[in-house]
Amino acid sequence: MERVAVGLLGLGTVGSGVARLLVEQEGRIGRRTGRDVELRWAVVRDPGRARSAPVPAGRITSDVRKVLDDPEIGVVVEVMGGIRPTLDILLEALARGKDVVTANKALLAEHGPELFAQARRHGRAIAFEASVAGGIPIVQALGVGLAANQVQAMAAIVNGTCNFILTSMARDGLSYSEALARAQELGYAEADPTLDVDGTDTAHKLAVLAQLAFGASVTTVDIPRQGIDRLQPADITYAAELGYAVKLLALAKLSGAGLELRVAPTLVRRGTPLADVAGPYNAVRVVGDAVGDTLFYGRGAGAMPTASAVVADLMDVVIGRAALTFRAMNLWSGDQAAPKLVANDQVRSRYYIRYTIADRPGVIAAIARVLGDHKISIASLIQHEPGDDAPPDAPVPLVMMTHLAVEAHLLDSLREIDRLDVVRAPSVCLGVEE
C-alpha cells in the first residue's frame, strides 16, 4: 500500500485528537483511502512536556524544519492556530509542494486570498472543514451538497462558548460573569475568553462562510460585530416573556441591495430550531433558492468533533478529491462577481428595545412621538410596575418590539430618546431574527 507521510503542527486539544484518530484508526483510514497514512512528525513548542497524545516515540519536535524540509511529507495538518508564524509556515509548505489541512478560521478570514493564491500557484490544495463549526460538515455542504443553490440567507450559532454562557443565563438565571466562570470550569471557555465573547471568533467564521456561500472576500473589519460580554440578564428575561431566546448569531442575507453581514446577540423566536440549540452546540441555518430551509447541527468544538473534520479533510486530500474540489470552487480568487456589502446602518430588521424610564404619565407618549418622527413603528410593549416599596419617580423598564425598521433611523431615534429627561439610562437595542 502506498504511504503518505503527514506533518502535524500543534498537539493541543485538537491536535491530540487528530493524532489519536491517525494512530488508533490507522486501519480504517487505510481501508477508506487506499493509502497508508503515517504521522511522521508532530511539531510543538515544548517537546519535553508530558502528553497523552499517542504519537510514535521520537516523533514530537519543536523544529518545524523537520516537516518543511522532509520531501516525503505530502500533507501538512495545521492546528496550532494564530496568524504568525503560522501564515509563513503554510506559505512555505505550499511552495514546497505540500497540501494543507487547516482548522485556522482567523488565518483564512484575514489571509485567505494570499494562502489560496499560493496553493494555486504551486498546484496544491487547502482543505478547511474544521475551521467553522467543528464537527459539522458545513464547508462540504456549502461547497458541494448545496452547490446547485444560490444561498439567500444564513443564520449561525458557531461559538460554543457563547452559546453555553447564554444557555446558562437563560436556564439557570446566572449573571454573565457567573456563566462565564462555569464555562471556564468545564473547559468550554479559555482563561482569556475575549475573542469568543466579543464576537471576533464568530466574525472570523462568518468571513469564511461568506466566501463559501456568496464569493464575498471580507475580513473581520468588514463585519459589524457585537459580543455578549455586555449582555444583561434582564434582556434575556424580557426576551423570554416575549417568546424569544437570545443567541449570538452570525447573520448573512442576500437581497437586491446587496449582502448584509453582522455578528450580534439576537432574539430568535422560541420553537424554532436555532432557539433550541443549547450548551456548547453549534447550528447553521442555510436558506437556498432551490433547497429551501436547511439546518446543520452538532458539536462545534472539542478534541474529537473537530479532529473528526480535520482527519476527514486529510483523507480527502490523500484520495485526491480535495484537489478536484479546490480547483473547481476557486475560492478567494477574485474571479467571482461578489455582491456589494450593504452598509450596516442601512440594514432593515425588527428590533427589541429596553428603555429605563421614570414612572410618570406621558413618558410612553413622548417616546412614541420620537419613534414616529423617525418612521419607527411599535409592534408591542411591556412595562413592569415598580415594587410597592419603590420611591416616587423610580426608574422602571419599558420593553418594546418594533416592526421592520432601517437601523440608521432607529439609532437616530434612540439617541434622541436617551436625551429626554424622563430616560434614566442608555437604551438597549437588539436585533430580532424570526
Secondary structure, DSSP 8 states (H G I E B T S, - for coil): --EEEEEEE--SHHHHHHHHHHHHTHHHHHHHHSSEEEEEEEE-S-TTS---S---TT-EES-THHHHT-TTEEEEEE-S-SSTTHHHHHHHHHHTT-EEEE--HHHHHHHHHHHHHHHHHTT--EE-GGGSSTTS-HHHIIIIITTTS-EEEEEEE--HHHHHHHHHHHHH---HHHHHHHHHHTTSS-SS-HHHHTSHHHHHHHHHHHHHHH-----GGGS-B--STT--HHHHHHHHHTTEEEEEEEEEEEETTEEEEEEEEEEEETTSTGGG--TTEEEEEEEETTTEEEEEEEE-SSHHHHHHHHHHHHHHHHHTHHHHHHHHH-TTSS-S----B--GGG-EEEEEEEEEEESSTTHHHHHHHHHHHTT--EEEEEE----TT--TT-EEEEEEEESSEEHHHHHHHHHHHHTSTTEEEEEEEEEEE-
